Amino acid sequence: MVHAEHVVYIWVGKDLLSQNFDAYMTAAKDWVALLQKHERASKDVQIVNQGQEGSQFWQDLNIDGEMPPKDAYEPIADWTRLYIDLSTAKKSEGVRNTVVGQMDEYQD
């Protein structure tokens, strides 16, 4: 998901399994609705498939030059290690985890 100033992109990677597509799109559209409600995200929502991104998509990510960049689809090591175990993060001795607390605020 890319929340740009005038558009929200739902980016669909080529490795998304077809049997997961409907669940992915439902979750993505739910998240967009939350962004629109709480973050004033644009009502303009575009679905973009990997490899079919337009130049505006890359510009909205502040990426200039060759489109797409040579390393656009390479895994980012820091992101592959990002993991929040919600089952243990929910409460820590009665104190809410900051990220989980923020996520709770977005729930209707």
C-alpha positions as YAML, in Angstrom:
chain: A
units: angstrom
residues:
- id: 1
  name: MET
  ca: [0.00, 0.00, 0.00]
- id: 2
  name: VAL
  ca: [1.30, 3.43, -0.94]
- id: 3
  name: HIS
  ca: [-0.47, 6.41, 0.62]
- id: 4
  name: ALA
  ca: [0.53, 9.32, -1.59]
- id: 5
  name: GLU
  ca: [-0.75, 12.88, -1.39]
- id: 6
  name: HIS
  ca: [-3.45, 12.60, -4.07]
- id: 7
  name: VAL
  ca: [-3.87, 8.84, -4.49]
- id: 8
  name: VAL
  ca: [-3.70, 5.57, -2.59]
- id: 9
  name: TYR
  ca: [-2.11, 2.72, -4.49]
- id: 10
  name: ILE
  ca: [-2.88, -0.90, -3.73]
- id: 11
  name: TRP
  ca: [0.22, -2.60, -5.09]
- id: 12
  name: VAL
  ca: [-0.15, -6.25, -6.10]
- id: 13
  name: GLY
  ca: [3.13, -8.18, -6.24]
- id: 14
  name: LYS
  ca: [3.68, -10.88, -8.84]
- id: 15
  name: ASP
  ca: [4.23, -13.48, -6.11]
- id: 16
  name: LEU
  ca: [0.76, -13.05, -4.61]
- id: 17
  name: LEU
  ca: [-0.87, -16.47, -4.76]
- id: 18
  name: SER
  ca: [-4.10, -16.45, -6.74]
- id: 19
  name: GLN
  ca: [-5.96, -18.22, -3.94]
- id: 20
  name: ASN
  ca: [-5.00, -15.35, -1.61]
- id: 21
  name: PHE
  ca: [-6.00, -12.54, -4.00]
- id: 22
  name: ASP
  ca: [-9.54, -12.00, -2.69]
- id: 23
  name: ALA
  ca: [-8.43, -11.95, 0.96]
- id: 24
  name: TYR
  ca: [-5.55, -9.61, 0.10]
- id: 25
  name: MET
  ca: [-7.83, -7.19, -1.74]
- id: 26
  name: THR
  ca: [-10.43, -7.26, 1.04]
- id: 27
  name: ALA
  ca: [-7.77, -6.47, 3.66]
- id: 28
  name: ALA
  ca: [-6.19, -3.79, 1.47]
- id: 29
  name: LYS
  ca: [-9.54, -2.08, 0.81]
- id: 30
  name: ASP
  ca: [-10.37, -2.21, 4.53]
- id: 31
  name: TRP
  ca: [-7.03, -0.57, 5.30]
- id: 32
  name: VAL
  ca: [-7.67, 2.10, 2.65]
- id: 33
  name: ALA
  ca: [-11.02, 2.84, 4.28]
- id: 34
  name: LEU
  ca: [-9.25, 3.35, 7.61]
- id: 35
  name: LEU
  ca: [-6.68, 5.64, 5.98]
- id: 36
  name: GLN
  ca: [-9.48, 7.64, 4.42]
- id: 37
  name: LYS
  ca: [-11.35, 7.88, 7.71]
- id: 38
  name: HIS
  ca: [-8.44, 8.68, 10.03]
- id: 39
  name: GLU
  ca: [-5.67, 10.07, 7.81]
- id: 40
  name: ARG
  ca: [-7.70, 11.94, 5.18]
- id: 41
  name: ALA
  ca: [-6.34, 9.70, 2.45]
- id: 42
  name: SER
  ca: [-7.46, 10.35, -1.08]
- id: 43
  name: LYS
  ca: [-10.67, 8.83, -2.40]
- id: 44
  name: ASP
  ca: [-8.68, 8.04, -5.58]
- id: 45
  name: VAL
  ca: [-7.60, 4.41, -5.14]
- id: 46
  name: GLN
  ca: [-5.62, 2.70, -7.87]
- id: 47
  name: ILE
  ca: [-4.69, -0.96, -8.09]
- id: 48
  name: VAL
  ca: [-1.19, -1.35, -9.52]
- id: 49
  name: ASN
  ca: [0.33, -4.66, -10.56]
- id: 50
  name: GLN
  ca: [4.04, -5.30, -10.18]
- id: 51
  name: GLY
  ca: [5.84, -4.43, -13.39]
- id: 52
  name: GLN
  ca: [3.01, -2.19, -14.59]
- id: 53
  name: GLU
  ca: [3.69, 0.80, -12.35]
- id: 54
  name: GLY
  ca: [3.55, 4.13, -14.14]
- id: 55
  name: SER
  ca: [6.07, 6.92, -13.72]
- id: 56
  name: GLN
  ca: [3.72, 8.75, -11.31]
- id: 57
  name: PHE
  ca: [3.80, 5.74, -8.97]
- id: 58
  name: TRP
  ca: [7.61, 5.95, -8.77]
- id: 59
  name: GLN
  ca: [7.54, 9.73, -8.43]
- id: 60
  name: ASP
  ca: [5.10, 9.39, -5.52]
- id: 61
  name: LEU
  ca: [7.74, 7.20, -3.86]
- id: 62
  name: ASN
  ca: [10.30, 9.97, -4.49]
- id: 63
  name: ILE
  ca: [12.24, 7.76, -6.88]
- id: 64
  name: ASP
  ca: [13.70, 9.59, -9.87]
- id: 65
  name: GLY
  ca: [15.50, 8.28, -12.90]
- id: 66
  name: GLU
  ca: [15.05, 4.91, -14.54]
- id: 67
  name: MET
  ca: [11.58, 3.46, -14.09]
- id: 68
  name: PRO
  ca: [11.40, 1.04, -12.45]
- id: 69
  name: PRO
  ca: [14.71, 1.30, -10.60]
- id: 70
  name: LYS
  ca: [16.98, -1.71, -11.11]
- id: 71
  name: ASP
  ca: [16.55, -2.86, -7.50]
- id: 72
  name: ALA
  ca: [12.82, -2.02, -7.22]
- id: 73
  name: TYR
  ca: [11.74, -5.57, -6.49]
- id: 74
  name: GLU
  ca: [14.69, -6.72, -4.40]
- id: 75
  name: PRO
  ca: [13.91, -7.67, -0.80]
- id: 76
  name: ILE
  ca: [14.94, -5.08, 1.78]
- id: 77
  name: ALA
  ca: [16.74, -6.86, 4.59]
- id: 78
  name: ASP
  ca: [15.41, -4.54, 7.30]
- id: 79
  name: TRP
  ca: [11.84, -5.14, 6.16]
- id: 80
  name: THR
  ca: [12.15, -8.91, 6.02]
- id: 81
  name: ARG
  ca: [13.10, -8.87, 9.70]
- id: 82
  name: LEU
  ca: [10.18, -6.65, 10.69]
- id: 83
  name: TYR
  ca: [7.76, -8.76, 12.63]
- id: 84
  name: ILE
  ca: [5.34, -7.94, 15.40]
- id: 85
  name: ASP
  ca: [4.04, -10.90, 17.34]
- id: 86
  name: LEU
  ca: [0.63, -9.54, 18.28]
- id: 87
  name: SER
  ca: [-0.11, -12.46, 20.59]
- id: 88
  name: THR
  ca: [2.71, -11.41, 22.92]
- id: 89
  name: ALA
  ca: [2.76, -7.69, 22.14]
- id: 90
  name: LYS
  ca: [-0.83, -6.97, 23.15]
- id: 91
  name: LYS
  ca: [-0.07, -6.58, 26.84]
- id: 92
  name: SER
  ca: [3.14, -6.41, 28.75]
- id: 93
  name: GLU
  ca: [2.37, -6.28, 32.46]
- id: 94
  name: GLY
  ca: [-0.73, -4.18, 31.87]
- id: 95
  name: VAL
  ca: [0.99, -1.71, 29.53]
- id: 96
  name: ARG
  ca: [-0.11, -1.49, 25.90]
- id: 97
  name: ASN
  ca: [2.56, -1.81, 23.26]
- id: 98
  name: THR
  ca: [2.74, 1.52, 21.38]
- id: 99
  name: VAL
  ca: [2.29, -0.03, 17.93]
- id: 100
  name: VAL
  ca: [-0.54, -2.26, 19.09]
- id: 101
  name: GLY
  ca: [-2.17, 0.69, 20.83]
- id: 102
  name: GLN
  ca: [-2.03, 2.68, 17.61]
- id: 103
  name: MET
  ca: [-3.50, -0.24, 15.69]
- id: 104
  name: ASP
  ca: [-6.33, -0.50, 18.22]
- id: 105
  name: GLU
  ca: [-7.17, 3.18, 17.65]
- id: 106
  name: TYR
  ca: [-7.72, 2.47, 13.95]
- id: 107
  name: GLN
  ca: [-10.19, -0.30, 14.58]
- id: 108
  name: ASP
  ca: [-13.83, 0.62, 14.37]
...
